[in-house]
Amino acid sequence: MPHGRVAVSQITFRDSAPEERAAIHELAARAFGRPDEADLAIDLIAGPAETLSIVAERDGKIVGHVLFSRLDGPDKSLALAPLAVDPAFREMYVGTELVRHGIARARQAGWKSVFVLGEPDYYCRFGFRSELADPAIVEWQGPCLLALELEKGALSGWSGPLVYPDPFRKL
Ligand SMILES: CC(C)(COP(=O)(O)OP(=O)(O)OC[C@H]1O[C@@H](n2cnc3c(N)ncnc32)[C@H](O)[C@@H]1OP(=O)(O)O)[C@@H](O)C(=O)NCCC(=O)NCCS
């Protein structure tokens, strides 16, 4: 049934539950139009690296998802990926609120920085900057590798390898 435009205040943002993996996979595959990022999300959630998994829910249905997973590199650092919003719920700030909610949860839990490989125009609204990510040694280094400090100065003076959890190698 068509739902029309929904105010973001009518959407709930919360940690995902273990039994929601199939729904998250289905949502991410639909959002990306292929299964690769959905597989990545599920492999990361099931894997040994610590994760933060946040869903957007509307009327009992998952309409968005964002995942954060632990990186080896700077102290207490996370990778943000993937971020997926149901095509029927785009341009309603669901993606923005998922990222905001995730960042708040990560800060609350004591994480100190977040890296993302993404569109700078989208991620700069949260404070992500490419200069902060420049010292990272990683194969996808470039202008779309961005970083955000959750604790002031968390990345200052840091440089070195940035190692993503294994499932990223399959992408
Ligand atoms: C990218 C994606 C998550 C955005 O979700 P969304 O909920 O539609 O985005 P929002 O409503 O929060 O967008 C907020 C603003 O960013 C803009 N925006 C949306 N997608 C953008 C993009 N890819 N690049 C730059 N700006 C973008 C919107 O136009 C809006 O601008 P405004 O503030 O001027 O109105 C969604 O389009 C999606 O799931 N895409 C497929 C998967 C993907 O590419 N994920 C990201 C890479 S991991």
The ligand as an ORCA input file, in Angstrom:
! r2SCAN-3c Opt
* xyz 0 1
  C      22.356      7.281      0.213
  C      21.074      6.985      0.991
  C      21.410      6.190      2.243
  C      20.467      8.347      1.380
  O      19.321      8.097      2.201
  P      18.144      9.162      2.349
  O      17.390      8.799      3.566
  O      17.390      9.268      1.071
  O      18.964     10.503      2.549
  P      18.481     11.784      3.365
  O      17.011     11.999      3.177
  O      18.980     11.692      4.745
  O      19.281     12.916      2.572
  C      19.557     14.141      3.185
  C      20.146     15.091      2.165
  O      21.232     14.473      1.445
  C      20.978     14.486      0.047
  N      21.451     13.203     -0.516
  C      20.804     12.021     -0.528
  N      21.584     11.071     -1.088
  C      22.753     11.694     -1.425
  C      23.947     11.249     -2.029
  N      24.123      9.963     -2.427
  N      24.934     12.149     -2.222
  C      24.794     13.440     -1.844
  N      23.678     13.921     -1.240
  C      22.678     13.052     -1.040
  C      19.479     14.631     -0.070
  O      19.127     15.202     -1.312
  C      19.172     15.550      1.098
  O      19.548     16.878      0.755
  P      18.885     18.190      1.441
  O      19.377     18.220      2.867
  O      19.430     19.300      0.618
  O      17.399     17.997      1.350
  C      20.038      6.236      0.126
  O      19.853      6.933     -1.086
  C      20.426      4.798     -0.217
  O      20.118      3.862      0.528
  N      21.128      4.618     -1.365
  C      21.554      3.293     -1.816
  C      22.640      2.739     -0.946
  C      23.829      3.681     -0.820
  O      24.309      4.244     -1.805
  N      24.328      3.844      0.445
  C      25.384      4.773      0.777
  C      26.732      4.187      0.564
  S      27.170      2.975      1.779
*
